[in-house]
Amino acid sequence: MIVFYTNPQSRGRITHWMLEELGQPYETRVLDYTTTMKAPEYLALNPMGKVPALVHDGQVITEGAAILTYLADAFPEAGLMPANRAAFYRWMFFGAGPVEAAVTNKALGVEVPPERRGMVGYGCLEDVTNTLAAQLSATPYLCGDRFSAADVYVGSQIGYGMRFKTIEPLPVFAEYWDRISARPALARSTALNDALLPKA
């Protein structure tokens, strides 16, 4: 059994989408930000006191990109780990590194001075945006012609970024988001998360 620790108002929604794509049974445990997420029982699993986290076969996995990569590898029958592993790792880590950092800084109003861009891994948000746009102009999905866990992870960041105005809603992003957000697994996970909101 997969045990999934989350809060419906968190990045746990991305993992929830992935779990619905897998079609495997899982148990959801909703944590509150100020109490259960900081309780000793949970801190023993994730000392950061953050969600999402997953326990599977006695193994604890934290960090969104790591969780999705683990699940894609552990359940190959779902077809979410592409044959092109190089592309998969490239875009998953691009999402976990440059995209996450650039978008978070944008949301916080942090601007890296042009002369200091060499000190940050993403350079500037424009570079990150242009890199994603170039890839999605060349292929329908990040790793080629097939949907993968990289699209769940980075695609969610693009969708949320456009929604919260931290990523420019370029036509290529809007078309990509329309394509991946039509997946039934996302509709299911969204409904499940919305139903969990009163418990959060």
GUDRENPA-711059 format. One record per residue (C-alpha): residue number from 1; residue in one letter; x, y, z. Coordinates in Angstrom, 3 decimals, padded with zeros to 6 digits. Example, Ala and Ser with C-alpha at 12.3 -4.5 7.8 and 13.67 -1.06 7.14 Angstrom:
1,a,012.300,-004.500,007.800;
2,s,013.670,-001.060,007.140;
//
This chain:
1,m,000.000,000.000,000.000;
2,i,001.108,003.527,-000.789;
3,v,000.567,005.998,002.061;
4,f,000.341,009.571,000.833;
5,y,000.754,012.535,003.192;
6,t,-000.597,015.785,001.857;
7,n,-002.653,018.923,002.282;
8,p,-005.081,019.911,-000.494;
9,q,-003.667,023.443,-000.427;
10,s,-000.132,022.372,-001.251;
11,r,002.142,020.962,-003.936;
12,g,000.732,017.627,-002.812;
13,r,-001.855,018.128,-005.556;
14,i,000.828,017.289,-008.110;
15,t,001.595,013.982,-006.410;
16,h,-002.131,013.304,-006.105;
17,w,-002.486,013.671,-009.881;
18,m,000.394,011.228,-010.349;
19,l,-001.218,008.701,-008.023;
20,e,-004.436,008.863,-010.026;
21,e,-002.464,008.313,-013.225;
22,l,-000.960,005.144,-011.728;
23,g,-004.253,003.468,-010.927;
24,q,-002.742,001.825,-007.833;
25,p,-004.426,001.765,-004.405;
26,y,-003.216,004.390,-001.959;
27,e,-004.198,005.821,001.401;
28,t,-004.380,009.599,001.789;
29,r,-003.503,011.215,005.117;
30,v,-004.316,014.919,005.303;
31,l,-002.040,016.980,007.522;
32,d,-002.596,020.441,008.941;
33,y,000.176,022.994,008.489;
34,t,000.449,024.039,012.123;
35,t,-000.289,020.837,014.032;
36,t,000.028,017.371,012.456;
37,m,002.609,018.490,009.880;
38,k,004.879,019.551,012.742;
39,a,004.030,016.669,015.077;
40,p,006.812,014.271,016.140;
41,e,005.170,011.349,014.327;
42,y,005.342,013.111,010.981;
43,l,008.698,014.772,011.592;
44,a,010.120,011.284,012.037;
45,l,009.176,010.684,008.386;
46,n,010.010,014.125,007.037;
47,p,012.082,016.345,009.343;
48,m,011.275,019.296,007.093;
49,g,007.675,019.131,008.290;
50,k,006.380,019.645,004.770;
51,v,004.201,017.787,002.287;
52,p,003.989,015.818,000.120;
53,a,005.597,012.676,001.426;
54,l,005.064,009.059,000.489;
55,v,005.677,005.752,002.196;
56,h,005.838,002.656,-000.010;
57,d,007.250,-000.750,000.900;
58,g,008.770,000.753,004.037;
59,q,010.580,003.471,002.087;
60,v,009.990,007.173,002.729;
61,i,010.142,009.462,-000.289;
62,t,009.932,013.246,-000.037;
63,e,010.348,016.064,-002.590;
64,g,007.851,016.231,-005.418;
65,a,010.188,015.426,-008.299;
66,a,011.694,012.498,-006.390;
67,i,008.250,011.124,-005.536;
68,l,007.055,011.247,-009.139;
69,t,010.283,009.745,-010.444;
70,y,010.106,006.944,-007.888;
71,l,006.476,006.157,-008.750;
72,a,007.119,006.183,-012.502;
73,d,009.972,003.731,-011.967;
74,a,008.185,001.548,-009.396;
75,f,005.055,001.118,-011.531;
76,p,006.291,000.811,-015.143;
77,e,002.952,-000.612,-016.263;
78,a,001.495,002.906,-015.990;
79,g,003.743,004.001,-018.867;
80,l,004.845,007.226,-017.182;
81,m,008.583,006.589,-017.405;
82,p,009.603,007.227,-021.015;
83,a,012.191,005.194,-022.859;
84,n,014.209,008.375,-023.272;
85,r,015.511,008.528,-019.715;
86,a,017.919,011.327,-020.565;
87,a,015.044,013.629,-021.520;
88,f,013.049,012.527,-018.495;
89,y,015.778,013.298,-015.977;
90,r,016.646,016.520,-017.745;
91,w,013.118,017.942,-017.522;
92,m,012.289,016.596,-014.071;
93,f,015.396,018.210,-012.619;
94,f,014.831,021.358,-014.664;
95,g,011.422,021.567,-013.003;
96,a,012.810,020.896,-009.530;
97,g,015.680,023.349,-009.977;
98,p,015.424,026.304,-012.364;
99,v,011.623,026.381,-012.719;
100,e,010.907,026.055,-008.992;
101,a,013.514,028.657,-008.012;
102,a,012.634,031.173,-010.720;
103,v,008.890,030.967,-010.142;
104,t,009.230,031.149,-006.350;
105,n,011.424,034.222,-006.604;
106,k,008.912,035.805,-008.974;
107,a,006.094,035.144,-006.481;
108,l,008.181,036.643,-003.661;
109,g,009.136,039.698,-005.700;
110,v,012.820,038.740,-005.640;
111,e,014.762,039.985,-008.646;
112,v,018.323,038.906,-009.268;
113,p,020.391,041.827,-010.605;
114,p,021.633,041.135,-014.137;
115,e,025.254,041.191,-012.987;
116,r,024.484,038.464,-010.398;
117,r,022.568,036.057,-012.640;
118,g,025.624,033.844,-012.964;
119,m,025.304,033.060,-009.255;
120,v,021.837,031.476,-009.534;
121,g,021.152,028.234,-011.336;
122,y,018.274,029.575,-013.377;
123,g,019.846,032.818,-014.563;
124,c,016.555,034.661,-015.031;
125,l,012.888,033.743,-015.415;
126,e,012.970,034.706,-019.080;
127,d,015.672,032.105,-019.757;
128,v,013.609,029.439,-017.980;
129,t,010.458,030.409,-019.870;
130,n,012.205,030.446,-023.227;
131,t,013.784,027.042,-022.593;
132,l,010.418,025.453,-021.797;
133,a,008.725,027.194,-024.710;
134,a,011.380,025.992,-027.152;
135,q,010.954,022.379,-026.046;
136,l,007.165,022.474,-026.160;
137,s,007.259,024.073,-029.586;
138,a,009.283,021.104,-030.813;
139,t,007.415,018.231,-029.130;
140,p,003.844,017.836,-027.800;
141,y,005.138,016.596,-024.443;
142,l,008.363,017.349,-022.613;
143,c,009.995,014.014,-023.396;
144,g,008.680,013.617,-026.926;
145,d,005.438,012.257,-028.321;
146,r,004.125,010.610,-025.151;
147,f,002.836,011.949,-021.847;
148,s,005.067,011.116,-018.870;
149,a,005.562,011.898,-015.200;
150,a,007.665,014.877,-016.314;
151,d,004.496,016.394,-017.752;
152,v,002.668,015.860,-014.466;
153,y,005.416,017.645,-012.551;
154,v,006.588,020.407,-014.868;
155,g,003.196,020.725,-016.527;
156,s,001.606,021.425,-013.154;
157,q,004.159,024.154,-012.554;
158,i,003.308,025.713,-015.902;
159,g,-000.422,025.495,-015.209;
160,y,-000.133,026.955,-011.718;
161,g,002.343,029.550,-012.970;
162,m,-000.078,030.842,-015.593;
163,r,-002.931,030.805,-013.083;
164,f,-001.017,032.775,-010.456;
165,k,000.781,034.987,-013.004;
166,t,004.308,033.811,-012.244;
167,i,004.749,032.311,-015.712;
168,e,003.885,034.222,-018.855;
169,p,000.829,032.618,-020.541;
170,l,002.494,032.098,-023.900;
171,p,000.302,030.407,-026.544;
172,v,002.561,027.333,-026.517;
173,f,002.040,026.995,-022.754;
174,a,-001.724,027.481,-023.025;
175,e,-001.959,024.822,-025.741;
176,y,000.203,022.432,-023.739;
177,w,-001.808,022.967,-020.575;
178,d,-005.078,022.438,-022.465;
179,r,-003.675,019.149,-023.741;
180,i,-002.485,017.725,-020.435;
181,s,-005.193,019.183,-018.183;
182,a,-007.821,017.257,-020.146;
183,r,-006.556,013.984,-018.687;
184,p,-009.178,012.117,-016.607;
185,a,-006.655,011.459,-013.823;
186,l,-006.267,015.193,-013.245;
187,a,-010.037,015.654,-013.073;
188,r,-010.258,012.855,-010.512;
189,s,-007.419,014.193,-008.378;
190,t,-008.852,017.722,-008.494;
191,a,-012.229,016.478,-007.285;
192,l,-010.591,014.451,-004.511;
193,n,-008.510,017.416,-003.379;
194,d,-011.460,019.785,-003.437;
195,a,-013.393,017.331,-001.282;
196,l,-010.500,017.292,001.223;
197,l,-010.468,021.090,001.633;
198,p,-012.893,021.142,004.613;
199,k,-010.584,018.705,006.451;
200,a,-007.457,020.777,005.878;
//
